Amino acid sequence: MRKKYLLIMLALQLTCFAQNKEVLYNFTAIPQSLLVNPGADVSYKYYFGVPVLSGISANIGSSSFSAYDLFAKNGVDFNDKVRSIINNSSSKDKAQVNQQLELFSGGFRVGGKDSQSYVSFGVYQEFDFLMYVPKDEAILALDGNRDHIGKSFNLGDLNLRAEALSVFHVGFHKKLNEKLVLGGRAKLYSSGANATSTKNSGFIYTGQSAGTPNLYTQTISSNLELRTSGIATFTKDEYEGSIPSDIAHNTFFNGSLGLGLDAGVTYYIKENLQLTASVVDLGFIRQSKDIETLTYKGEYKYEGVNPSFDSTNEPKNIFDEFDKAIPRDTLYNKYTTWRPTKFYSSIQYSFGESRSDEECNCKGKVTRKYVNAVGGQLFAMSMPVEPFVALTAFYRRSIFDKLDFKATYTIDPYSDKNIGLGLSGTLGKLNMYLLVNNVLEYKDVSKANSIAFQFGFNFVFHDSED
């Protein structure tokens, strides 16, 4: 049973990654850059994404170990590998997944040919998962309490949340003048399934009195809570449906509802020096469908010989006493969850003016276009224990008129050598893009701490293409 618990925890650890989209951010050749900054300086007559194929992202990673550390055939005993991983982890190590699938998207200019106002809209499906490593509980499951007399195991290390939802959104951005672009996006969330357990506390303690080597005192103080929405039905014996299809149906047509807001700005200090900032997913969901909250609250104290909770060394009536002291209660109250809010900012310096093949319009205002840009980005995201923060340096280049490239170097809690590459090209009116993170890890993905990619297809129309 101990091994099963640990394998589940480690498997979850192998699917962690932050929601930072550093290659996509301010890559304005891609319409989806508006999703990470609604105030990005993006202009078009209109565009629409290829349904289901306009934005697909997948990622995998780990903050404390790789698959190679666990499954390498190097002669090391598997139990020793598990013990080494647990000992090298901390309660701040986390497993995190974020997956998005854009179902459809589009945008158009409003107000005529000379207008600088734009509307964008769409629907995407999203899955979030976050779990901190319960190190104390893992040590207890692996070793038991025999070698840890006098140690208090913190139940507050149990910290996780997961959610499957759909997001319906509409945004507006406007270039007020040559220096300033402002934008905002309203979101309607529909949560098909949610599980939250982020405010736990308590401890497990085994003590031994001096002079009484065979007598122990074990204390369990528990304040554990797991809140779920859209899940309880699937745990019933009488349920005979399909869990994936029912969650998908609830996500789009029968979910718990919430509201959110994105806001962004682009400001040109000089024509070739740009500042940007955005806040994404400032919002909440009122969990109200198929609610069930499980609690284990109370305190249990045992004094005697060999306090063990296994079937071999079971003290008389110990399970009955434990159930009475820390009962399992089920509640059915609605609750509110907050979306993980993201903050982006960047500074960009552009250089190297491009040479246009078009005829000179000496009476009109000439807007310079630069082929190179360098800069830095900051990313931060709210989390239950502490914010996730990442720093990125980047280089952008317009290789041809309709082919753009971006390279990034990111330092974050998962890696200090995360190199990302992005390419966006337009053939006729079809825009195609591919973004890849942590490219150095692709030579042996089993040793990777994080890998991610995103790609999509859009049709983009400009006035010059009429």
C-alpha positions in Angstrom: 0.0 0.0 0.0 2.9 2.3 0.8 4.4 1.7 -2.6 1.1 2.3 -4.4 0.7 5.7 -2.6 4.3 6.7 -3.5 4.0 5.6 -7.2 0.8 7.7 -7.6 2.5 10.7 -6.1 5.6 10.3 -8.2 3.6 9.8 -11.4 1.8 13.0 -10.7 5.1 14.7 -10.2 6.1 13.7 -13.7 3.4 15.9 -15.2 4.2 19.4 -13.9 4.7 22.6 -15.7 3.9 26.2 -15.2 1.5 28.2 -17.3 4.1 30.7 -18.5 3.9 31.2 -22.2 7.1 33.1 -22.7 7.6 32.4 -26.4 4.0 33.4 -27.2 4.0 36.6 -25.1 4.3 39.7 -27.3 4.9 37.5 -30.4 2.5 39.8 -32.2 2.8 38.0 -35.6 0.5 35.4 -33.9 -3.2 36.4 -33.2 -3.2 34.2 -30.1 -0.7 36.5 -28.4 -3.8 38.6 -27.5 -4.7 35.8 -25.1 -1.7 36.6 -22.9 -1.9 40.4 -23.5 -5.2 41.8 -24.7 -3.3 45.1 -25.1 -0.8 43.7 -27.5 0.0 45.9 -30.6 -1.7 43.5 -33.0 -3.5 44.8 -36.1 -5.6 43.1 -38.9 -8.7 43.6 -40.9 -10.1 40.3 -39.6 -8.9 36.8 -38.7 -10.3 33.5 -37.7 -8.7 30.4 -36.4 -9.0 27.0 -38.0 -11.6 25.3 -35.7 -9.9 23.0 -33.0 -6.5 23.6 -34.7 -5.9 27.3 -34.0 -4.3 26.7 -30.6 -3.1 23.4 -29.2 -0.6 23.2 -26.3 0.9 20.3 -24.4 3.5 20.2 -21.7 5.2 17.9 -19.2 7.8 18.4 -16.6 9.0 18.0 -13.0 10.4 20.4 -10.4 12.4 17.8 -8.4 13.3 14.8 -10.6 13.0 13.3 -14.1 11.7 10.0 -15.4 15.2 8.8 -15.8 15.9 9.3 -12.0 13.1 6.8 -11.3 13.2 4.3 -14.1 16.8 4.2 -15.3 18.3 0.7 -15.6 21.5 1.6 -13.7 21.6 -1.2 -11.1 20.1 0.9 -8.3 17.2 -0.7 -6.4 13.9 0.9 -7.2 13.1 1.5 -3.5 16.4 3.3 -3.1 15.5 5.5 -6.1 12.2 6.4 -4.5 13.8 7.1 -1.1 16.4 9.3 -2.8 13.8 11.3 -4.7 11.7 11.9 -1.6 14.8 12.9 0.5 15.9 15.4 -2.2 12.4 16.9 -2.6 10.9 19.6 -0.4 7.3 20.5 0.5 7.6 23.5 -1.9 8.2 21.2 -4.9 5.1 21.0 -7.0 3.4 19.2 -9.8 1.5 21.3 -12.2 -0.2 20.8 -15.5 -1.9 23.3 -17.8 -3.4 22.2 -21.1 -5.5 24.3 -23.5 -7.4 23.5 -26.7 -8.8 26.4 -28.6 -12.1 25.4 -30.2 -12.6 28.5 -32.3 -11.4 32.1 -32.3 -11.7 35.2 -34.4 -11.4 38.9 -34.5 -12.2 42.0 -36.6 -11.6 45.7 -36.8 -14.5 48.0 -36.0 -15.0 51.5 -37.1 -13.8 51.6 -40.7 -10.5 51.2 -42.6 -8.7 53.9 -40.6 -9.9 52.6 -37.2 -7.4 51.3 -34.7 -10.1 49.5 -32.6 -10.4 45.7 -32.7 -12.7 43.0 -31.3 -11.6 39.4 -30.6 -13.5 36.4 -29.3 -13.4 32.6 -28.9 -13.9 29.5 -26.8 -11.2 27.3 -25.4 -11.1 24.2 -23.1 -8.6 24.2 -20.3 -7.3 21.8 -17.6 -5.4 22.9 -14.5 -3.7 20.7 -12.0 -1.5 21.7 -9.1 -0.1 19.5 -6.3 2.7 20.2 -3.8 4.9 17.3 -2.8 3.6 16.0 0.6 7.1 15.2 1.8 6.3 14.4 5.4 3.4 12.1 4.4 5.7 10.4 1.8 8.4 9.7 4.4 5.8 8.3 6.8 4.4 6.1 4.1 7.8 4.9 3.0 9.5 4.4 6.4 6.7 4.3 9.0 7.2 6.1 12.3 9.6 3.6 13.9 12.7 5.6 13.0 11.1 9.0 13.5 10.2 9.0 17.2 9.8 12.6 18.3 9.2 14.0 14.8 6.0 15.9 13.9 4.7 15.1 10.4 2.9 18.1 8.9 -0.5 17.4 7.4 -0.5 20.9 5.8 1.8 19.5 3.1 -1.3 17.9 1.6 -2.1 20.7 -0.9 -3.7 20.2 -4.4 -6.3 21.6 -6.8 -7.5 20.4 -10.2 -10.1 21.7 -12.6 -11.5 21.1 -16.1 -13.3 24.1 -17.6 -14.3 25.9 -20.7 -13.8 29.6 -21.2 -16.0 31.8 -23.4 -14.3 35.2 -24.0 -14.6 38.5 -25.9 -11.9 41.2 -26.0 -11.4 44.7 -27.2 -8.2 46.6 -27.8 -7.5 50.0 -29.2 -4.5 52.0 -30.3 -5.2 55.4 -28.8 -2.2 57.0 -30.4 1.3 56.2 -31.7 2.5 55.5 -28.1 -0.3 53.7 -26.3 -2.4 50.5 -26.9 -5.0 49.4 -24.3 -7.0 46.2 -24.2 -9.3 44.1 -22.0 -11.0 40.8 -22.2 -14.1 39.5 -20.4 -14.4 35.8 -19.6 -17.2 33.5 -18.7 -15.9 30.3 -17.0 -17.9 27.0 -17.0 -16.3 24.4 -14.7 -17.2 20.8 -15.4 -15.1 19.3 -12.6 -13.2 20.7 -9.7 -11.3 19.3 -6.7 -9.7 21.6 -4.1 -7.8 20.8 -1.0 -5.5 23.8 -0.2 -6.2 24.8 3.4 -5.2 21.7 5.4 -3.4 21.6 8.7 -2.6 19.2 11.5 0.2 16.8 12.4 1.0 13.2 13.3 3.4 12.8 16.2 4.9 9.7 17.9 6.7 10.3 21.2 8.4 8.1 23.8 8.7 8.9 27.5 12.1 8.7 29.1 12.6 5.4 31.1 9.7 3.7 29.3 11.2 2.4 26.0 8.2 0.2 25.1 5.5 2.8 25.8 4.6 5.3 23.1 2.3 8.3 22.8 0.8 8.9 19.3 -1.1 12.1 18.6 -3.0 12.8 15.3 -4.4 16.3 15.0 -6.3 16.6 11.7 -8.0 19.5 9.9 -8.3 18.0 6.4 -10.8 19.1 3.8 -11.4 18.1 0.2 -14.0 20.1 -1.8 -15.3 18.8 -5.0 -17.8 19.9 -7.7 -19.0 17.9 -10.7 -17.2 14.7 -9.4 -19.4 13.1 -6.7 -21.8 11.5 -9.2 -18.9 9.4 -10.7 -18.0 7.9 -7.3 -21.4 6.3 -6.7 -21.9 2.6 -7.2 -25.0 3.1 -9.3 -23.2 5.3 -11.9 -23.0 3.6 -15.3 -22.1 6.5 -17.6 -18.8 7.5 -19.3 -16.8 9.8 -17.1 -14.9 11.6 -20.0 -18.0 12.3 -22.0 -20.0 13.4 -19.0 -17.3 15.8 -17.8 -17.0 17.2 -21.3 -20.8 17.7 -21.4 -20.8 19.4 -18.0 -17.8 21.6 -19.0 -19.6 23.2 -21.9 -23.3 22.9 -21.1 -23.9 22.3 -17.3 -20.9 23.6 -15.4 -20.5 25.9 -12.4 -20.2 29.4 -13.7 -17.8 32.2 -13.0 -16.5 35.5 -14.3 -13.0 36.7 -15.2 -11.1 39.6 -16.6 -7.8 40.2 -18.6 -6.2 43.6 -19.0 -3.2 44.7 -21.0 -1.2 47.7 -22.2 1.6 48.4 -24.7 3.5 51.7 -24.4 6.2 53.1 -26.7 8.7 55.1 -24.7 10.4 55.8 -28.1 9.5 54.4 -31.5 11.9 51.5 -31.0 11.6 51.1 -27.2 8.5 49.4 -25.9 7.0 48.5 -22.5 4.1 45.9 -22.1 2.2 44.5 -19.2 -0.8 42.3 -18.7 -3.0 40.6 -16.0 -4.6 37.3 -17.1 -7.4 35.3 -15.4 -8.3 37.7 -12.6 -11.5 35.9 -11.8 -13.5 33.3 -9.8 -15.9 30.4 -10.2 -18.9 29.8 -7.9 -18.8 26.0 -7.6 -22.5 25.0 -7.4 -23.0 21.7 -9.4 -22.8 18.3 -7.8 -21.1 19.6 -4.6 -19.5 17.3 -2.1 -17.0 18.3 0.7 -15.2 15.6 2.7 -13.7 16.5 6.0 -11.5 14.7 8.6 -11.4 17.0 11.6 -10.5 16.1 15.2 -7.7 14.9 17.4 -6.8 11.3 18.3 -4.4 10.3 21.1 -3.1 6.8 21.9 -0.8 5.8 24.7 0.5 2.2 25.0 2.7 -0.4 23.4 3.5 -0.4 19.7 0.8 2.1 18.3 0.5 0.7 14.8 -2.4 1.0 12.3 -1.8 -2.2 10.3 -3.7 -5.5 10.6 -0.7 -7.4 12.1 -0.2 -5.2 15.2 -3.7 -3.8 15.7 -4.3 -2.6 19.3 -7.8 -3.4 20.7 -10.6 -1.2 19.2 -8.0 1.3 17.8 -9.8 1.8 14.5 -13.2 2.4 16.2 -11.6 4.9 18.6 -9.9 6.6 15.7 -13.1 6.9 13.7 -14.9 8.5 16.7 -12.0 10.9 17.3 -11.6 12.0 13.7 -14.8 11.2 11.9 -15.4 11.6 8.2 -18.1 14.1 7.5 -19.8 15.0 4.2 -21.1 18.5 3.5 -23.0 19.9 0.5 -22.2 23.6 0.6 -21.4 25.8 -2.4 -17.9 27.3 -2.5 -15.9 29.8 -4.5 -12.5 29.1 -6.2 -10.2 31.7 -7.6 -8.4 31.2 -10.9 -4.6 31.2 -10.9 -3.9 34.8 -11.9 -1.0 35.5 -14.2 1.1 38.7 -14.6 3.3 39.4 -17.6 5.5 42.4 -18.4 8.3 43.1 -20.9 10.7 45.7 -22.2 11.8 45.5 -25.9 14.4 47.4 -27.9 14.1 47.2 -31.7 16.8 47.9 -34.2 17.7 47.4 -37.8 15.2 49.1 -40.1 13.7 47.0 -42.8 13.9 48.0 -46.4 10.5 48.0 -48.1 10.0 47.1 -51.7 6.9 49.3 -51.9 6.8 52.6 -53.7 7.4 55.6 -51.5 4.3 57.4 -50.3 5.9 60.8 -49.7 2.7 62.5 -48.6 1.7 59.9 -46.1 3.3 59.1 -42.7 6.0 56.5 -42.9 6.0 53.9 -40.1 9.4 52.3 -39.5 9.5 48.5 -39.3 12.4 46.9 -37.4 13.7 43.5 -38.2 15.4 42.8 -34.9 14.3 43.1 -31.2 15.9 42.1 -27.9 14.5 42.4 -24.4 13.4 40.8 -21.2 10.1 39.5 -19.7 8.8 38.9 -16.2 6.2 36.3 -15.4 4.4 35.7 -12.0 1.5 33.5 -11.1 -0.5 33.1 -7.9 -0.2 29.8 -6.0 -1.4 28.6 -2.6 2.1 28.5 -1.0 4.2 31.1 -2.9 4.0 32.8 -6.3 5.7 31.2 -9.3 8.2 33.7 -10.8 10.2 33.4 -14.1 12.6 35.7 -15.9 13.1 35.6 -19.7 15.5 37.1 -22.1 14.5 37.0 -25.8 15.6 37.9 -29.3 13.1 38.4 -32.2 13.8 38.7 -35.9 11.7 39.2 -39.0 13.4 36.8 -41.4 11.2 37.8 -44.3 8.1 40.0 -44.6 5.9 37.1 -43.4 8.3 34.9 -41.5 9.1 35.7 -37.9 11.4 34.0 -35.4 11.7 34.3 -31.6 14.2 32.7 -29.2 14.0 32.8 -25.4 16.1 31.9 -22.4 14.1 31.4 -19.2 15.1 30.9 -15.6 12.3 29.5 -13.4 11.9 27.1 -10.4 12.0 24.1 -12.9 15.1 24.9 -14.9 17.9 27.4 -15.4 18.6 26.4 -19.0 15.2 26.6 -20.6 15.7 27.7 -24.2 12.6 28.2 -26.3 12.1 28.7 -30.0 9.2 30.0 -32.0 8.4 30.4 -35.7 5.4 32.1 -37.3 4.9 32.2 -41.0 2.1 33.2 -43.4 1.5 31.6 -46.7 -1.2 33.5 -48.6 -3.7 34.2 -45.8 -2.9 31.1 -43.8 -0.8 31.8 -40.7 1.0 28.9 -39.1 3.0 28.9 -35.9 5.1 26.5 -33.8 6.5 27.2 -30.3 8.8 24.9 -28.4 10.2 25.2 -24.9 13.3 23.5 -23.4 14.7 22.4 -26.7 18.0 21.2 -25.1 16.0 18.5 -23.4 14.7 16.9 -26.6 18.0 14.9 -27.1 16.8 12.7 -24.2 13.3 13.5 -23.0 13.6 10.9 -20.1 16.0 13.3 -18.4 13.9 16.4 -19.0 12.6 18.5 -16.2 10.2 20.3 -18.6 9.1 20.1 -22.2 6.3 22.0 -23.9 5.0 22.9 -27.4 2.2 24.8 -28.9 1.1 25.1 -32.5 -1.9 26.5 -34.5 -3.3 27.7 -37.8 -5.2 30.9 -38.5 -6.5 32.8 -41.5 -5.4 36.4 -41.3 -6.6 39.2 -43.6 -5.0 42.7 -43.9 -6.2 45.7 -46.0 -3.2 45.3 -48.3 -4.5 41.8 -49.3 -7.9 43.1 -50.6 
